[in-house]
Amino acid sequence: MSLPASSTPDDDARADVGAPAQPRYWALVPCAGVGERAGSALPKQYASVAGQALVRHTLRALRALPQLAGTLLVLSPQDAHFEALVPEHEFDRRWLARVGGATRAASVAAGLAALRERGAQDADWVLVHDAARCLLRAEWVQQLIEAVGDDAVGGLLALPVADTVKRADGSARVHETVPRQALWLAQTPQMFRLALLQRALAQPAAQAQAAITDEASAVEALGLQPRLVPGAWENLKITWPADFALAERLLATR
């Protein structure tokens, strides 16, 4: 883990990320959404993919990571599906936190507090991963840990944009072509120190959801620059109805 830091944080950030000799790694999976765009009868994290609830594939990938001290799943307080669809031997119920909020940021912030209750410390790393990215491979997460483990800020898996990008006007016509040379598509996991991420999500901008669509954007709002770690196209987020069939085909090739 010898890559240089991507930016130098301010004094407050230095206090947040003062690294002990052996920081621990925790996974946090927000799983409180309803998945309206997926068009499934159940929230998309519980829709069937290759004969199993989507979230089971996600959790299986995280279980393959020996570095993780624990994986916390953040559920909605009204969730009535997880225990029915995920076999008891596949997950420790003590690591279910029914504290999910109305937004992703609210669910992650509540999950970070729940991690503290389970022993996580300021300088520990938290890897936030979308439940709907069920094609995750352990080796991609290993690459993220190796690239970011000594970074002063943290980072995320992402893909450089390969296609030509168009910005539309209000009538679905091309307004302009956007230069793609510096554009990346954010993925997960996104990996930050617990104290830094808590501070980022406590900002008024994050609480108001102003342009805060992932953990990295909350950290960026502090004036910091997370590291971009090349991910894989296959690490797609199940969002639209057609994505389920694509995920099944990809899983069948493994």
C-alpha positions as a printed NumPy array, in Angstrom:
array([[  0.   ,   0.   ,   0.   ],
       [  2.543,   2.565,  -1.104],
       [  0.622,   4.806,  -3.477],
       [  0.906,   8.524,  -2.641],
       [ -2.016,  10.437,  -1.201],
       [ -4.215,  12.067,  -3.821],
       [ -4.541,  15.273,  -1.818],
       [ -3.518,  16.84 ,   1.482],
       [ -6.458,  17.237,   3.879],
       [ -6.948,  20.252,   6.101],
       [ -6.067,  20.193,   9.804],
       [ -9.49 ,  18.872,  10.826],
       [ -9.234,  16.052,   8.314],
       [ -5.769,  15.195,   9.645],
       [ -7.312,  14.752,  13.077],
       [-10.014,  12.524,  11.583],
       [ -7.61 ,  10.251,   9.739],
       [ -4.735,   9.878,  12.173],
       [ -3.915,   6.261,  11.448],
       [ -3.165,   3.697,  14.17 ],
       [ -0.71 ,   0.898,  13.453],
       [ -3.468,  -1.54 ,  12.562],
       [ -6.727,   0.124,  11.52 ],
       [ -9.564,  -2.294,  10.92 ],
       [-11.762,  -2.603,   7.839],
       [-15.542,  -2.676,   8.036],
       [-18.124,  -3.053,   5.276],
       [-21.366,  -1.095,   5.427],
       [-24.181,  -2.031,   3.028],
       [-27.123,   0.393,   2.847],
       [-30.112,  -1.809,   2.084],
       [-33.094,   0.375,   2.954],
       [-34.113,   1.574,  -0.518],
       [-37.279,   0.684,  -2.395],
       [-35.735,   0.448,  -5.89 ],
       [-38.601,   2.167,  -7.718],
       [-36.78 ,   2.236, -11.092],
       [-36.155,  -1.513, -11.111],
       [-39.821,  -2.315, -11.693],
       [-39.807,  -5.347,  -9.375],
       [-42.537,  -6.346,  -6.928],
       [-40.059,  -6.355,  -4.037],
       [-37.372,  -3.784,  -3.276],
       [-34.681,  -4.559,  -5.845],
       [-32.183,  -5.844,  -3.265],
       [-34.631,  -8.717,  -2.642],
       [-35.597,  -9.444,  -6.249],
       [-34.51 , -12.847,  -7.519],
       [-31.282, -13.037,  -9.522],
       [-30.073, -16.502, -10.556],
       [-32.52 , -18.067,  -8.114],
       [-31.488, -16.036,  -5.062],
       [-32.275, -12.663,  -3.558],
       [-29.934, -10.123,  -5.136],
       [-28.471,  -9.109,  -1.773],
       [-27.276, -12.685,  -1.139],
       [-24.844, -12.416,  -4.055],
       [-23.558,  -9.114,  -2.659],
       [-23.005, -10.505,   0.825],
       [-21.284, -13.616,  -0.54 ],
       [-18.648, -11.441,  -2.223],
       [-18.015,  -9.509,   0.986],
       [-17.682, -12.721,   3.017],
       [-14.738, -13.65 ,   0.782],
       [-12.685, -10.75 ,   2.169],
       [-10.583, -11.878,   5.152],
       [ -9.652,  -8.273,   6.069],
       [-13.181,  -7.33 ,   7.096],
       [-13.769,  -7.13 ,  10.828],
       [-17.502,  -7.107,  10.157],
       [-20.181,  -6.34 ,   7.584],
       [-23.094,  -4.206,   8.739],
       [-26.325,  -4.288,   6.755],
       [-28.511,  -1.188,   7.183],
       [-32.19 ,  -2.071,   6.78 ],
       [-35.338,  -0.009,   6.884],
       [-37.086,  -0.23 ,  10.272],
       [-40.097,  -1.607,   8.364],
       [-38.107,  -4.259,   6.459],
       [-40.019,  -7.549,   6.433],
       [-38.036,  -9.38 ,   3.76 ],
       [-34.443,  -9.923,   4.82 ],
       [-34.922, -12.776,   7.286],
       [-37.382, -14.488,   4.938],
       [-35.052, -14.399,   1.914],
       [-31.537, -14.707,   3.37 ],
       [-30.823, -18.02 ,   5.14 ],
       [-29.805, -17.671,   8.759],
       [-26.439, -19.381,   8.246],
       [-25.404, -16.771,   5.677],
       [-25.545, -13.739,   7.953],
       [-25.153, -12.913,  11.633],
       [-28.356, -11.157,  12.718],
       [-26.357,  -9.128,  15.231],
       [-24.99 ,  -7.247,  12.202],
       [-28.408,  -6.099,  11.01 ],
       [-29.147,  -2.48 ,  11.901],
       [-32.74 ,  -1.407,  11.338],
       [-31.823,   2.257,  11.21 ],
       [-32.223,   3.062,   7.509],
       [-33.436,   6.542,   6.653],
       [-35.289,   8.24 ,   3.829],
       [-32.071,   8.846,   1.866],
       [-28.851,   6.981,   1.236],
       [-26.861,   9.565,   3.198],
       [-29.185,   9.189,   6.183],
       [-28.881,   5.393,   6.075],
       [-25.079,   5.503,   5.851],
       [-24.811,   8.053,   8.665],
       [-26.996,   5.882,  10.899],
       [-24.961,   2.837,   9.898],
       [-21.713,   4.532,  10.902],
       [-23.147,   5.203,  14.35 ],
       [-24.163,   1.538,  14.561],
       [-20.614,   0.5  ,  13.628],
       [-19.284,   2.582,  16.52 ],
       [-21.643,   0.717,  18.84 ],
       [-20.001,  -2.493,  17.584],
       [-16.464,  -1.302,  18.304],
       [-15.373,   0.634,  15.208],
       [-12.953,   3.496,  15.893],
       [-12.245,   6.888,  14.294],
       [ -9.319,   5.745,  12.154],
       [-10.88 ,   2.473,  10.981],
       [-11.718,   2.19 ,   7.302],
       [-15.356,   1.818,   6.246],
       [-16.141,   0.378,   2.81 ],
       [-19.65 ,   1.444,   1.8  ],
       [-21.06 ,  -0.824,  -0.897],
       [-24.355,  -0.73 ,  -2.795],
       [-26.514,  -3.761,  -2.069],
       [-27.57 ,  -3.626,  -5.73 ],
       [-24.004,  -4.181,  -7.014],
       [-24.404,  -7.936,  -6.727],
       [-21.646,  -8.821,  -9.221],
       [-18.877,  -7.613,  -6.921],
       [-15.672,  -9.666,  -6.887],
       [-13.398,  -9.88 ,  -3.869],
       [-10.325,  -9.086,  -5.972],
       [-11.756,  -5.69 ,  -6.953],
       [-12.155,  -4.805,  -3.291],
       [ -8.619,  -6.032,  -2.601],
       [ -7.347,  -3.622,  -5.263],
       [ -9.221,  -0.762,  -3.616],
       [ -7.819,  -1.601,  -0.178],
       [ -4.275,  -1.819,  -1.524],
       [ -4.555,   1.471,  -3.426],
       [ -6.264,   3.476,  -0.687],
       [ -5.003,   1.953,   2.574],
       [ -2.282,   4.621,   2.971],
       [ -4.208,   7.494,   1.382],
       [ -4.814,  10.613,   3.454],
       [ -8.385,  10.958,   2.2  ],
       [ -9.769,   7.642,   0.917],
       [-11.152,   6.606,  -2.428],
       [-13.548,   4.623,  -4.534],
       [-13.785,   2.184,  -7.393],
       [-14.668,   3.982, -10.621],
       [-14.532,   3.555, -14.399],
       [-13.109,   6.044, -16.904],
       [-15.86 ,   7.031, -19.345],
       [-15.349,   5.293, -22.707],
       [-18.388,   6.49 , -24.65 ],
       [-18.97 ,   9.88 , -26.198],
       [-21.019,  11.914, -23.727],
       [-23.892,  14.188, -24.767],
       [-25.663,  16.769, -22.638],
       [-29.334,  17.125, -23.606],
       [-31.571,  20.149, -23.631],
       [-35.096,  20.119, -22.211],
       [-36.563,  18.408, -25.269],
       [-34.2  ,  15.412, -25.423],
       [-32.045,  16.925, -28.147],
       [-28.28 ,  17.262, -27.977],
       [-27.228,  20.517, -26.348],
       [-23.51 ,  19.775, -26.47 ],
       [-20.867,  17.052, -26.493],
       [-19.025,  16.863, -23.178],
       [-15.266,  16.149, -23.208],
       [-14.828,  12.726, -21.623],
       [-11.083,  12.747, -20.957],
       [-11.426,  13.48 , -17.224],
       [-14.81 ,  11.819, -16.615],
       [-15.249,   8.73 , -14.457],
       [-18.303,   6.699, -13.435],
       [-18.415,   6.216,  -9.676],
       [-18.888,   2.692,  -8.338],
       [-18.7  ,   1.105,  -4.904],
       [-17.185,   0.186,  -2.53 ],
       [-16.207,   3.684,  -1.461],
       [-13.611,   3.6  ,   1.306],
       [-13.08 ,   6.311,   3.935],
       [-12.015,   6.594,   7.571],
       [-15.003,   6.392,   9.895],
       [-14.49 ,   9.793,  11.559],
       [-13.904,  11.59 ,   8.272],
       [-17.   ,  10.073,   6.676],
       [-19.125,  10.913,   9.695],
       [-17.946,  14.515,   9.552],
       [-18.652,  14.687,   5.826],
       [-22.188,  13.345,   6.196],
       [-22.909,  15.71 ,   9.109],
       [-22.429,  18.791,   6.913],
       [-25.575,  20.845,   6.239],
       [-25.137,  20.173,   2.5  ],
       [-25.139,  16.424,   3.052],
       [-28.116,  16.555,   5.377],
       [-30.005,  18.61 ,   2.794],
       [-28.968,  16.199,   0.014],
       [-27.616,  19.096,  -2.069],
       [-25.588,  17.335,  -4.79 ],
       [-24.595,  14.589,  -2.311],
       [-25.307,  11.377,  -4.192],
       [-22.589,   9.129,  -2.738],
       [-20.041,   9.101,   0.073],
       [-17.298,  10.543,  -2.14 ],
       [-19.383,  13.61 ,  -2.985],
       [-19.896,  14.269,   0.729],
       [-16.13 ,  14.077,   1.286],
       [-15.548,  16.312,  -1.741],
       [-17.787,  18.934,  -0.112],
       [-15.138,  19.195,   2.627],
       [-12.669,  20.346,  -0.03 ],
       [-10.912,  16.953,  -0.232],
       [-10.131,  14.813,  -3.272],
       [-10.806,  11.07 ,  -2.985],
       [ -8.598,   8.738,  -5.017],
       [-10.134,   7.104,  -8.102],
       [ -9.231,   3.404,  -8.357],
       [-10.02 ,   1.716, -11.689],
       [-12.832,  -0.781, -11.257],
       [-14.541,  -3.178, -13.656],
       [-17.452,  -2.723, -16.048],
       [-19.027,  -5.854, -14.575],
       [-19.442,  -4.103, -11.2  ],
       [-22.712,  -2.627, -12.419],
       [-25.549,  -1.388, -10.245],
       [-28.87 ,  -3.119, -10.848],
       [-31.188,  -0.21 , -11.613],
       [-33.495,  -0.945, -14.558],
       [-35.625,  -4.039, -15.331],
       [-33.245,  -5.185, -18.094],
       [-30.337,  -5.177, -15.645],
       [-31.647,  -8.299, -13.894],
       [-31.355, -10.437, -17.028],
       [-27.883,  -9.046, -17.703],
       [-26.776,  -9.873, -14.151],
       [-28.072, -13.428, -14.521],
       [-26.133, -13.912, -17.759],
       [-22.939, -12.582, -16.173],
       [-23.327, -14.769, -13.097],
       [-23.845, -17.797, -15.342],
       [-20.415, -17.235, -16.931],
       [-18.557, -17.389, -13.611]])
